[in-house]
C-alpha cells in the first residue's frame, strides 16, 4: 500500500512543438549570383495544465512527542488522504472532487428537539447552508493538518518564536493565503504555565520550551471570513496529565451540552462540574483543579472572532436568558488551573 515517495511531486507538463524548419531557396539576382534565403517557422509551445500528483494513501504511524493528546493523534494524520509528509499539497486541491471530512457530529439531546434530526424540512434548510458548511469544513481540515504537523516539532528545546513562524507558514501554505479571502485567523498563541491564554512571542523573544512547561497553543484559519478557532495543551511531564485530562473532558462536556435554545449558563455549569472533579498532585501536595472564571468561549461571526456572546465555564457565569440561537457558530473553550481560578 505504501510507496517510497513521501514528498509531493509537482508535475508540470509542457509539450513543445519545436518544428523549426529551414527551407533554402536559391535565386539568381543579377550578376551577384545566388543568395540563400532562410525561412523559419515560429516556435509553437503547447503548455499543458499544471497537475499536482497526490501521494498514495497510507496509514498514519507517527505519534507526537507531547503527552495528553488523544490516542488517535498522529503527526502524519493527513497521509491517509494522500497528503505528503510533511504536508505540502493545499487542502482544497487535496480534496478536489472529494467530500471534505465532516468531523464530529453531536446528536440533539434536548427534549422536544428531535425534529431537527428527523424532519425533512429541517434537513432541507441544512442543505441550503452547504456553502457555509463547506467553507467551515475546509478551514477545519486545514487546521487539523497544520495542527498535526506542528505537533511533530513541538517539543522541549524549540524556540517559541520559531515554532509560531513555522506553524503560520504552513497554515498559509495549506490554505493558500490570499488577502482577506483566506489565510490565518489570528496570531498564534503559545502561553506558558501561569499564563493562561493570549501570549504571542514578539520579534527578538528567545523563550525556549522546556520539559516541565505546560503550553497552550492556539491558532486560527479563516476562509471567506469563516474562522476556525481551536487550541490544545502540550506538556511532556506526566505529572500534569490530570490537569490536561480535566480540560479535555470539560471541553467534551461543553460540546455535548451545546445546542439551539440551550442556555449559556447551563453550559458553563456543566463544564465547571466536570473540570472541578479532578485534582493534581505536585511535589507531594494535592491541588483541586479550578475553572478560570474570567476566560470563556464565544460566538464567532464572519470576520469577527468575538461576535458578542460569551460561553462561561462556571456556574452562573452569565444571564440566564442568553441562549444559543439557530445559525450561530461558537467556540467552546475551557481553562483550568491549580490556582484560585
Order of alpha helices (4+ residues) and beta strands (2+ residues): beta-beta-beta-beta-alpha-alpha-alpha-alpha-alpha-beta-beta-beta-beta-alpha-alpha-beta-beta-beta-beta-beta-beta-beta
